[in-house]
Every structure is written in C-alpha cells, then in structure tokens.
C-alpha cells in the first residue's frame, strides 16, 4: 500500500513535462481561418469568418445586383456611417459598410446594407464602384486601392490629413477626391456623394 501511494504521488518526470510542453494545442495544426469564429466587440463570439468572407465574394443578394445600380461602400464607424447608409439605401444603390462589432454587423444588415469586416476589404474592393472613407482608424491604402475597378472613385470624408493614401491612388491611377469632414458637414458631404453616384451611373448606362 505504501509503495502504491508513493508511486501515485510521484511528481511527473522532466521528460514528461517537456513532451507535454511541445504538444501543439488541440487543432492548431489543422487551423482553418475560414472556419474560425470571429471574436469581436467585448470578446464575444461573432459570426463565423466564412460569413463575412462569403459576403465579400457574393456582394449581397442577387435581387440587389439585378437593379443595375452601382455598389457603394462606406468604411468607418459611428453614427455618421449609419446616416450615410440610410441615405444610400433610400436612393436604392447597393450599399456596403465595414462592421467592427457584432452590434455593427446587425445594424448594417438592419439598414439594408451588406456588412463586411475591414480585413475583408481587399476582396470586397473588386466589386465596389464608389468607396467612401470616413475614419482615420481605417486608412485606405494600397491593398484596397489596387483592387478597386479602374473606373471606381474614392471619396475621403475623414477630414485632414485624410484617411486615403492619395499618392498610392495616383500611382495606381485610381480617382481619389477629398471633401470636408462628413461629421461636421453632412449635407455638403452627402451632396458630393450623390454627384459621384450620378456621374458613375451615367457612365455605366452610357
């Protein structure tokens, strides 16, 4: 009995500890980013990564694509994005927006737009005609600009010094324009957006 007790209480050998330390976490060697859960907001589990990636490929329901309107994407956060999306859906364009949290994701869908993670923007960009940037925390650089169609337009509404890399846009022959910050000049900014939408749609229909 004493021998059995001593064996049970014996601490693990160093070799056993080393081998345990070297064991990869369960599933690490089979990690599939398409199947990982998206943790957003306050660490809560959000939609599966396949959901925003599929949205990036499909670019929304077919009935929205069939109406022939251009695709407009708003990059940013806060109330100003909601305002822009509400105006965009009111005039019937195919609206898209970045969503940082699960609440943002739900709100964007509720408005009638297609939500995307900011990380998915390089894939989303290929189907966007008008990109509206409103936030310094989500800068638009080469990875997004290079994937926009040649006919696409980028509007920087974040205010100076700007949230769009204009030098890269110029090198890539992408049209980028700056307008006064949308959070302080919403009516003027919206008028600029409408002007670009009308111009893009006229060029597509012509």
DRENDO-1510 file (C-alpha; in Angstrom, 1 decimal, always signed):
<recs>
REC; n; res; u; v; w
REC; 1; UNK; +0.0; +0.0; +0.0 .
REC; 2; UNK; +2.8; +2.4; +0.9 .
REC; 3; UNK; +4.6; +1.7; -2.4 .
REC; 4; UNK; +1.4; +2.3; -4.4 .
REC; 5; UNK; +0.8; +5.6; -2.6 .
REC; 6; UNK; +4.4; +6.7; -3.3 .
REC; 7; UNK; +4.0; +5.9; -7.0 .
REC; 8; UNK; +0.8; +7.9; -7.2 .
REC; 9; UNK; +2.3; +10.9; -5.5 .
REC; 10; UNK; +5.5; +10.9; -7.6 .
REC; 11; UNK; +5.8; +14.2; -9.5 .
REC; 12; UNK; +6.0; +13.9; -13.3 .
REC; 13; UNK; +9.5; +13.5; -14.8 .
REC; 14; UNK; +11.2; +16.3; -16.7 .
REC; 15; UNK; +11.0; +14.4; -19.9 .
REC; 16; UNK; +7.2; +14.1; -19.5 .
REC; 17; UNK; +6.9; +17.8; -18.9 .
REC; 18; UNK; +9.0; +18.6; -21.9 .
REC; 19; UNK; +7.0; +16.4; -24.2 .
REC; 20; UNK; +3.8; +17.9; -22.9 .
REC; 21; UNK; +5.1; +21.4; -23.5 .
REC; 22; UNK; +6.0; +20.5; -27.1 .
REC; 23; UNK; +2.5; +19.2; -27.8 .
REC; 24; UNK; +0.7; +21.8; -30.0 .
REC; 25; UNK; -2.7; +23.0; -28.8 .
REC; 26; UNK; -5.6; +20.8; -30.0 .
REC; 27; UNK; -6.5; +21.7; -33.6 .
REC; 28; UNK; -3.6; +24.2; -34.1 .
REC; 29; UNK; -2.1; +22.1; -36.9 .
REC; 30; UNK; -5.5; +22.0; -38.5 .
REC; 31; UNK; -6.3; +25.6; -38.1 .
REC; 32; UNK; -8.7; +26.7; -40.9 .
REC; 33; UNK; -9.2; +30.5; -41.0 .
REC; 34; UNK; -12.4; +30.0; -43.0 .
REC; 35; UNK; -13.9; +28.1; -40.0 .
REC; 36; UNK; -12.5; +30.1; -37.0 .
REC; 37; UNK; -15.1; +32.1; -35.0 .
REC; 38; UNK; -14.8; +35.8; -35.2 .
REC; 39; UNK; -14.3; +37.3; -31.8 .
REC; 40; UNK; -15.4; +41.0; -31.8 .
REC; 41; UNK; -16.7; +43.6; -29.5 .
REC; 42; UNK; -16.2; +42.6; -25.9 .
REC; 43; UNK; -14.6; +39.3; -26.7 .
REC; 44; UNK; -18.0; +37.7; -27.6 .
REC; 45; UNK; -18.1; +35.2; -30.4 .
REC; 46; UNK; -19.4; +36.8; -33.5 .
REC; 47; UNK; -20.4; +35.3; -36.9 .
REC; 48; UNK; -18.1; +32.7; -38.4 .
REC; 49; UNK; -15.3; +34.0; -40.5 .
REC; 50; UNK; -16.9; +32.3; -43.5 .
REC; 51; UNK; -19.9; +34.7; -43.3 .
REC; 52; UNK; -18.1; +38.0; -44.0 .
REC; 53; UNK; -15.8; +36.3; -46.5 .
REC; 54; UNK; -18.8; +34.9; -48.4 .
REC; 55; UNK; -20.3; +38.4; -48.3 .
REC; 56; UNK; -17.1; +39.7; -49.8 .
REC; 57; UNK; -17.5; +37.3; -52.7 .
REC; 58; UNK; -21.2; +37.4; -53.2 .
REC; 59; UNK; -21.6; +41.1; -52.6 .
REC; 60; UNK; -25.2; +40.8; -51.4 .
REC; 61; UNK; -28.4; +39.2; -52.6 .
REC; 62; UNK; -28.9; +38.8; -56.3 .
REC; 63; UNK; -32.1; +41.0; -56.4 .
REC; 64; UNK; -29.9; +44.0; -55.3 .
REC; 65; UNK; -27.4; +43.3; -58.0 .
REC; 66; UNK; -30.1; +42.9; -60.7 .
REC; 67; UNK; -31.3; +46.5; -60.4 .
REC; 68; UNK; -28.2; +47.8; -62.2 .
REC; 69; UNK; -27.3; +50.4; -59.5 .
REC; 70; UNK; -23.7; +50.9; -58.6 .
REC; 71; UNK; -22.1; +49.4; -55.4 .
REC; 72; UNK; -21.2; +52.0; -52.7 .
REC; 73; UNK; -19.1; +51.0; -49.7 .
REC; 74; UNK; -18.7; +53.1; -46.5 .
REC; 75; UNK; -15.6; +52.5; -44.4 .
REC; 76; UNK; -15.6; +53.8; -40.9 .
REC; 77; UNK; -17.6; +53.6; -37.7 .
REC; 78; UNK; -20.1; +55.6; -35.6 .
REC; 79; UNK; -23.4; +57.5; -36.3 .
REC; 80; UNK; -22.1; +59.1; -39.5 .
REC; 81; UNK; -21.8; +55.7; -41.2 .
REC; 82; UNK; -25.4; +54.9; -40.2 .
REC; 83; UNK; -26.6; +58.2; -41.6 .
REC; 84; UNK; -24.8; +57.6; -44.9 .
REC; 85; UNK; -26.1; +54.1; -45.2 .
REC; 86; UNK; -29.7; +55.2; -44.5 .
REC; 87; UNK; -29.4; +57.8; -47.3 .
REC; 88; UNK; -27.7; +55.3; -49.7 .
REC; 89; UNK; -30.4; +52.7; -49.2 .
REC; 90; UNK; -33.1; +55.3; -49.6 .
REC; 91; UNK; -31.9; +56.2; -53.1 .
REC; 92; UNK; -31.6; +52.5; -54.0 .
REC; 93; UNK; -27.9; +51.9; -54.6 .
REC; 94; UNK; -26.2; +48.7; -53.5 .
REC; 95; UNK; -24.8; +49.7; -50.1 .
REC; 96; UNK; -22.0; +48.1; -48.2 .
REC; 97; UNK; -20.2; +49.0; -45.0 .
REC; 98; UNK; -17.5; +47.8; -42.6 .
REC; 99; UNK; -18.6; +46.4; -39.3 .
REC; 100; UNK; -16.3; +46.3; -36.3 .
REC; 101; UNK; -18.6; +44.6; -33.7 .
REC; 102; UNK; -21.4; +42.2; -33.8 .
REC; 103; UNK; -23.8; +45.1; -33.0 .
REC; 104; UNK; -22.4; +47.0; -36.0 .
REC; 105; UNK; -22.9; +43.9; -38.1 .
REC; 106; UNK; -26.5; +43.6; -37.1 .
REC; 107; UNK; -27.2; +47.3; -37.5 .
REC; 108; UNK; -25.7; +47.4; -41.1 .
REC; 109; UNK; -27.9; +44.5; -42.1 .
REC; 110; UNK; -31.0; +46.0; -40.5 .
REC; 111; UNK; -30.5; +49.2; -42.6 .
REC; 112; UNK; -30.4; +47.0; -45.7 .
REC; 113; UNK; -26.7; +47.2; -46.5 .
REC; 114; UNK; -24.1; +44.3; -46.7 .
REC; 115; UNK; -21.7; +44.2; -43.7 .
REC; 116; UNK; -18.0; +43.3; -44.1 .
REC; 117; UNK; -15.0; +43.1; -41.8 .
REC; 118; UNK; -12.4; +45.8; -42.6 .
REC; 119; UNK; -9.9; +42.9; -43.1 .
REC; 120; UNK; -12.1; +41.7; -46.0 .
REC; 121; UNK; -11.9; +45.0; -47.9 .
REC; 122; UNK; -9.3; +43.9; -50.4 .
REC; 123; UNK; -11.7; +41.1; -51.5 .
REC; 124; UNK; -14.7; +43.4; -51.4 .
REC; 125; UNK; -13.0; +46.2; -53.3 .
REC; 126; UNK; -13.1; +44.5; -56.6 .
REC; 127; UNK; -16.9; +44.9; -56.7 .
REC; 128; UNK; -17.1; +48.5; -55.4 .
REC; 129; UNK; -17.8; +51.5; -57.7 .
REC; 130; UNK; -17.7; +54.2; -55.0 .
REC; 131; UNK; -15.7; +53.9; -51.8 .
REC; 132; UNK; -16.4; +56.4; -49.0 .
REC; 133; UNK; -13.8; +56.6; -46.3 .
REC; 134; UNK; -14.9; +58.3; -43.0 .
REC; 135; UNK; -12.4; +57.2; -40.4 .
REC; 136; UNK; -8.7; +57.7; -39.6 .
REC; 137; UNK; -8.7; +54.4; -37.8 .
REC; 138; UNK; -9.5; +52.6; -41.0 .
REC; 139; UNK; -7.0; +54.0; -43.5 .
REC; 140; UNK; -7.4; +53.1; -47.2 .
REC; 141; UNK; -4.1; +52.1; -48.7 .
REC; 142; UNK; -2.5; +50.0; -51.5 .
REC; 143; UNK; -4.1; +46.7; -50.6 .
REC; 144; UNK; -7.6; +48.1; -51.2 .
REC; 145; UNK; -6.9; +50.7; -53.8 .
REC; 146; UNK; -5.1; +48.3; -56.1 .
REC; 147; UNK; -8.2; +46.0; -56.2 .
REC; 148; UNK; -10.8; +48.7; -57.0 .
REC; 149; UNK; -12.0; +48.7; -60.6 .
REC; 150; UNK; -10.2; +51.3; -62.7 .
REC; 151; UNK; -13.5; +53.3; -63.0 .
REC; 152; UNK; -14.0; +53.4; -59.3 .
REC; 153; UNK; -14.0; +56.6; -57.3 .
REC; 154; UNK; -12.8; +57.1; -53.7 .
REC; 155; UNK; -14.1; +59.9; -51.5 .
REC; 156; UNK; -12.2; +60.9; -48.4 .
REC; 157; UNK; -14.6; +62.4; -45.9 .
REC; 158; UNK; -12.5; +61.9; -42.8 .
REC; 159; UNK; -11.0; +65.4; -43.0 .
REC; 160; UNK; -7.4; +66.5; -42.9 .
REC; 161; UNK; -4.8; +64.9; -43.1 .
REC; 162; UNK; -7.1; +62.3; -44.7 .
REC; 163; UNK; -7.7; +58.6; -44.4 .
REC; 164; UNK; -6.9; +57.7; -48.0 .
REC; 165; UNK; -3.3; +57.3; -49.4 .
REC; 166; UNK; -3.6; +59.8; -52.3 .
REC; 167; UNK; +0.0; +59.2; -53.5 .
REC; 168; UNK; -0.7; +55.5; -53.9 .
REC; 169; UNK; -4.1; +56.2; -55.5 .
REC; 170; UNK; -2.3; +58.5; -58.1 .
REC; 171; UNK; +0.3; +55.8; -58.8 .
REC; 172; UNK; -2.4; +53.2; -59.4 .
REC; 173; UNK; -4.5; +55.6; -61.5 .
REC; 174; UNK; -7.4; +55.5; -59.1 .
REC; 175; UNK; -9.5; +58.6; -58.8 .
REC; 176; UNK; -9.5; +59.8; -55.2 .
REC; 177; UNK; -11.0; +63.1; -54.1 .
REC; 178; UNK; -11.1; +64.9; -50.7 .
REC; 179; UNK; -14.2; +66.6; -49.3 .
REC; 180; UNK; -14.8; +68.4; -46.0 .
REC; 181; UNK; -15.3; +66.0; -43.0 .
REC; 182; UNK; -18.7; +64.4; -43.0 .
REC; 183; UNK; -19.1; +64.5; -39.3 .
REC; 184; UNK; -19.2; +68.4; -39.4 .
REC; 185; UNK; -20.6; +69.0; -42.9 .
REC; 186; UNK; -23.0; +66.1; -43.6 .
REC; 187; UNK; -25.3; +67.9; -46.0 .
REC; 188; UNK; -22.4; +69.1; -48.2 .
REC; 189; UNK; -20.7; +65.7; -48.0 .
REC; 190; UNK; -23.9; +63.9; -49.0 .
REC; 191; UNK; -24.3; +66.2; -52.0 .
REC; 192; UNK; -20.8; +65.3; -53.1 .
REC; 193; UNK; -21.6; +61.6; -52.7 .
REC; 194; UNK; -24.8; +62.0; -54.8 .
REC; 195; UNK; -22.9; +63.8; -57.5 .
REC; 196; UNK; -20.4; +61.0; -57.8 .
REC; 197; UNK; -23.2; +58.4; -57.8 .
REC; 198; UNK; -25.0; +60.2; -60.6 .
REC; 199; UNK; -21.8; +60.5; -62.6 .
REC; 200; UNK; -20.8; +56.8; -62.2 .
REC; 201; UNK; -24.3; +55.6; -63.1 .
REC; 202; UNK; -24.4; +57.8; -66.1 .
REC; 203; UNK; -21.1; +56.5; -67.3 .
REC; 204; UNK; -22.2; +52.9; -66.8 .
REC; 205; UNK; -25.5; +53.3; -68.6 .
REC; 206; UNK; -23.9; +55.2; -71.4 .
</recs>
